[in-house]
Amino acid sequence: MDYVFKNQREKISIVKGKGYYNNVPFGDEISERSLFYDEIIRELSFDFNQCIIRLNQCSRNFIKDTDGCNVLYLSDTDGGYPRKGVAVKTNNEIKEYPNLRYVDLMINEKNIKQGKLSIFSHEIGHVMMENIWPNFPVGNSVKPHASMAVTDYFLAFYEGFGEHFQRLVYDNVDYYNKLQREQEGFRDDITKLWHSKIDKDLRLNAVLNNQYIHKNLLPSLDTSSMELQELIVLEHLSPIFDKIKLKNAQEMLSCEGVIATLFYRINTNKDIQYNYACRDFYNNFLIDKIPEDTDIRDIFNPFENVILKNFYVWSKLKGKINDDSIIFIDFIEEWLKCFPEDREELIKIFISTTIGKTITNKLAKLYEEAAYYGLIGDMKNYLECCNSYNAFLDSLCEQAIEGKINLRQNIGDEFWITNKDFKMKPWMYIEEEFPLRVNVNTASIYELCTFKQIPYNLAVQLVKKRDEQGHLNRDEIINIIGKEI
């Protein structure tokens, strides 16, 4: 018996978009006799994709909203999106599912052969989150989201969860690894310069190597004739990382690449995966209760187990979050309450990944020194820094595990200000512009320079002091800017 699906044949429906019906996307189910259908189903039948579809159904079972099967909607809208509400035509009958959340992808006979369906798990990750947390908070940032960019806590959390699946796909599906290698020939070098290609490569490799914690560097260009808007976009989307300079705590927790790395490390951690909860916990995600003589491990594998923990923590968080919340810290703290058996591993992952930045600047200074000596090949000083770093890291983790220090004690407050006189496009291809809104504790020098009361030299001073301390408080900002925020 399958405790997740009512009907095995209704795991997922492939729908070709035709337009709109009663204001929701509408389409026909693709014929199961078509070669295109076979190609899609072949990829969705990979073990990892089957696992993801199964987890999505668990999220639907959890909220007791199981009307209609899971849907992959094929549209002409470039990219991938989580959607809500669809009408499907099957055997000349139209059925409407106004509350169904599903994945919308632009998949066709050509791009499916290029591995386009590998993004499916990313988008269904968003669907899972929206199933559990339908009114997920909207953040303050108006800047474009990208894995390397710094925006706000909420956008980074939402996108970071989706992005960590892209690394997981390549860990678990050999087919996509093979396609990736085949596309890395010398003839394709120029295609690697396109923004979304750069971003995709980072999501695969920078997540694995924890690169996003480093400061972004502005590319080497003549900036003298550039407009501020162009400079901000260039710096915001730069894929170049400074190996010897770390982001501050607020920048890290507002960067979806850092959050993706944290999700990846948590959800692949074997100790956390193999810490199973009590039987009643899993019954929340099933259509029937598990019999007492059935081993839970026969129902959910270790990866499914850890993702279900994510779901449960979200469900506990959604009524507690407000505009001032530091959502990833809240997520960690709620997890520790729900699953105390994961405490040691979870705290170690968080502190080591963020180099203790949310607690103190001291560990980061040792890290940056080691990075410098490692860069120039100074073995003696490098090893001394490494030894000091590892000892201090162990001490921080031990104190946090024992509850002697707080994970958020060095984060500081956000200070969001809007510049009504300076507007930005959320994306280059969108004509509409919005007033720039920045957090003073994460804003770049060029973003600060958009404010009339902050000349370049003052912006440099502000960022320098912020980097030295980890964050600025309201009085310090007022003293430097000379104006209330």
Secondary structure in CASP SS format (residue, H / E / C, confidence):
PFRMAT SS
TARGET T0000
AUTHOR 0000-0000-0000
METHOD secondary structure of the structure
MODEL  1
M C 1.00
D C 1.00
Y C 1.00
V C 1.00
F C 1.00
K C 1.00
N C 1.00
Q H 1.00
R H 1.00
E H 1.00
K C 1.00
I E 1.00
S E 1.00
I E 1.00
V E 1.00
K E 1.00
G E 1.00
K E 1.00
G E 1.00
Y E 1.00
Y E 1.00
N C 1.00
N C 1.00
V E 1.00
P E 1.00
F E 1.00
G E 1.00
D E 1.00
E E 1.00
I C 1.00
S C 1.00
E C 1.00
R C 1.00
S C 1.00
L H 1.00
F H 1.00
Y H 1.00
D H 1.00
E H 1.00
I H 1.00
I H 1.00
R H 1.00
E H 1.00
L H 1.00
S C 1.00
F C 1.00
D H 1.00
F H 1.00
N H 1.00
Q H 1.00
C H 1.00
I H 1.00
I H 1.00
R H 1.00
L H 1.00
N H 1.00
Q H 1.00
C H 1.00
S H 1.00
R H 1.00
N H 1.00
F H 1.00
I C 1.00
K C 1.00
D C 1.00
T C 1.00
D C 1.00
G C 1.00
C C 1.00
N E 1.00
V E 1.00
L E 1.00
Y E 1.00
L E 1.00
S C 1.00
D C 1.00
T C 1.00
D C 1.00
G C 1.00
G E 1.00
Y E 1.00
P E 1.00
R E 1.00
K E 1.00
G E 1.00
V E 1.00
A E 1.00
V E 1.00
K E 1.00
T E 1.00
N C 1.00
N C 1.00
E E 1.00
I E 1.00
K E 1.00
E E 1.00
Y E 1.00
P E 1.00
N E 1.00
L E 1.00
R E 1.00
Y E 1.00
V E 1.00
D E 1.00
L E 1.00
M C 1.00
I C 1.00
N C 1.00
E C 1.00
K C 1.00
N H 1.00
I H 1.00
K H 1.00
Q H 1.00
G C 1.00
K H 1.00
L H 1.00
S H 1.00
I H 1.00
F H 1.00
S H 1.00
H H 1.00
E H 1.00
I H 1.00
G H 1.00
H H 1.00
V H 1.00
M H 1.00
M H 1.00
E H 1.00
N H 1.00
I H 1.00
W C 1.00
P C 1.00
N C 1.00
F C 1.00
P C 1.00
V C 1.00
G C 1.00
N C 1.00
S C 1.00
V C 1.00
K C 1.00
P C 1.00
H C 1.00
A C 1.00
S C 1.00
M C 1.00
A C 1.00
V E 1.00
T C 1.00
D C 1.00
Y H 1.00
F H 1.00
L H 1.00
A H 1.00
F H 1.00
Y H 1.00
E H 1.00
G H 1.00
F H 1.00
G H 1.00
E H 1.00
H H 1.00
F H 1.00
Q H 1.00
R H 1.00
L H 1.00
V H 1.00
Y H 1.00
D H 1.00
N H 1.00
V C 1.00
D H 1.00
Y H 1.00
Y H 1.00
N H 1.00
K H 1.00
L H 1.00
Q H 1.00
R H 1.00
E H 1.00
Q C 1.00
E C 1.00
G C 1.00
F H 1.00
R H 1.00
D H 1.00
D H 1.00
I H 1.00
T H 1.00
K H 1.00
L H 1.00
W C 1.00
H H 1.00
S H 1.00
K H 1.00
I H 1.00
D H 1.00
K H 1.00
D H 1.00
L H 1.00
R H 1.00
L H 1.00
N H 1.00
A H 1.00
V H 1.00
L H 1.00
N H 1.00
N C 1.00
Q C 1.00
Y C 1.00
I C 1.00
H E 1.00
K E 1.00
N E 1.00
L C 1.00
L C 1.00
P C 1.00
S C 1.00
L C 1.00
D C 1.00
T C 1.00
S C 1.00
S C 1.00
M C 1.00
E C 1.00
L H 1.00
Q H 1.00
E H 1.00
L H 1.00
I H 1.00
V H 1.00
L H 1.00
E H 1.00
H H 1.00
L C 1.00
S C 1.00
P C 1.00
I C 1.00
F E 1.00
D E 1.00
K E 1.00
I E 1.00
K E 1.00
L E 1.00
K C 1.00
N C 1.00
A H 1.00
Q H 1.00
E H 1.00
M H 1.00
L H 1.00
S C 1.00
C E 1.00
E H 1.00
G H 1.00
V H 1.00
I H 1.00
A H 1.00
T H 1.00
L H 1.00
F H 1.00
Y H 1.00
R H 1.00
I H 1.00
N H 1.00
T C 1.00
N C 1.00
K H 1.00
D H 1.00
I H 1.00
Q H 1.00
Y H 1.00
N C 1.00
Y C 1.00
A C 1.00
C C 1.00
R H 1.00
D H 1.00
F H 1.00
Y H 1.00
N H 1.00
N C 1.00
F C 1.00
L C 1.00
I C 1.00
D C 1.00
K C 1.00
I C 1.00
P C 1.00
E C 1.00
D C 1.00
T C 1.00
D C 1.00
I H 1.00
R H 1.00
D H 1.00
I C 1.00
F C 1.00
N C 1.00
P H 1.00
F H 1.00
E H 1.00
N H 1.00
V H 1.00
I H 1.00
L H 1.00
K H 1.00
N H 1.00
F H 1.00
Y H 1.00
V H 1.00
W H 1.00
S H 1.00
K H 1.00
L H 1.00
K C 1.00
G C 1.00
K C 1.00
I C 1.00
N C 1.00
D C 1.00
D C 1.00
S C 1.00
I C 1.00
I H 1.00
F H 1.00
I H 1.00
D H 1.00
F H 1.00
I H 1.00
E H 1.00
E H 1.00
W H 1.00
L H 1.00
K H 1.00
C H 1.00
F C 1.00
P H 1.00
E H 1.00
D H 1.00
R H 1.00
E H 1.00
E H 1.00
L H 1.00
I H 1.00
K H 1.00
I H 1.00
F H 1.00
I H 1.00
S H 1.00
T H 1.00
T C 1.00
I C 1.00
G C 1.00
K C 1.00
T C 1.00
I C 1.00
T C 1.00
N C 1.00
K H 1.00
L H 1.00
A H 1.00
K H 1.00
L H 1.00
Y H 1.00
E H 1.00
E H 1.00
A H 1.00
A H 1.00
Y H 1.00
Y H 1.00
G H 1.00
L H 1.00
I H 1.00
G C 1.00
D C 1.00
M H 1.00
K H 1.00
N H 1.00
Y H 1.00
L H 1.00
E H 1.00
C H 1.00
C H 1.00
N H 1.00
S H 1.00
Y H 1.00
N H 1.00
A H 1.00
F H 1.00
L H 1.00
D H 1.00
S H 1.00
L H 1.00
C H 1.00
E H 1.00
Q H 1.00
A H 1.00
I H 1.00
E C 1.00
G C 1.00
K C 1.00
I C 1.00
N C 1.00
L C 1.00
R C 1.00
Q C 1.00
N C 1.00
I C 1.00
G C 1.00
D C 1.00
E C 1.00
F C 1.00
W E 1.00
I E 1.00
T E 1.00
N E 1.00
K E 1.00
D E 1.00
F E 1.00
K E 1.00
M E 1.00
K C 1.00
P C 1.00
W C 1.00
M C 1.00
Y C 1.00
I C 1.00
E C 1.00
E C 1.00
E C 1.00
F E 1.00
P E 1.00
L E 1.00
R E 1.00
V E 1.00
N E 1.00
V C 1.00
N C 1.00
T C 1.00
A C 1.00
S C 1.00
I H 1.00
Y H 1.00
E H 1.00
L H 1.00
C C 1.00
T C 1.00
F C 1.00
K C 1.00
Q C 1.00
I C 1.00
P C 1.00
Y H 1.00
N H 1.00
L H 1.00
A H 1.00
V H 1.00
Q H 1.00
L H 1.00
V H 1.00
K H 1.00
K H 1.00
R H 1.00
D H 1.00
E H 1.00
Q H 1.00
G C 1.00
H C 1.00
L C 1.00
N C 1.00
R H 1.00
D H 1.00
E H 1.00
I H 1.00
I H 1.00
N H 1.00
I H 1.00
I H 1.00
G C 1.00
K C 1.00
E C 1.00
I C 1.00
END
